[in-house]
């Protein structure tokens, strides 16, 4: 899948304590990446009951605009039914082997999602952290990494997600899927999957996401404010 892209889109990342500038020319989200296929299909049926169209394939690939990428501390949305979703994020450099892992949010307009899933993703910024790990530093204990998030509702932080990324298809399967879809990996960012919600969708004014590495005793965290332009 070739995708048109914006040139000279540079982003700063802290990698091993040093600042690194990376060019990102393409952006994608992968949906329905649960490792337990039966649970994934069950979730799809649950979404269908509230009007979300069933995907034509599992997993599903959604291209998004590079202009939607956001490393700031605020995003602007239209309406009160948008929500974040913590995701593992793969960022590729000059080659497929130059790969970094970070955390981001597939922020989505849930009301529009019932009409068109890809458009519901496209209309919202895709925040991601300013810190990343080299894939080689975490691959040996990949399934022990943990993804979590919190949402601030009326000024109070509430747990939103928390699970090991063993709940998501493996890194090898993610890459195999991207190659199957003919996604050019160099200079690409891929929001590569999420973990289940703790207690259903919540719509708040702030979102915080964390990727934790219990082996290396390190974390990547990012937080952003959700500013509703029609309030």
Order of alpha helices (4+ residues) and beta strands (2+ residues): beta-beta-beta-alpha-beta-beta-beta-beta-beta-beta-beta-alpha-alpha-beta-beta-beta-beta-alpha-beta-beta-beta
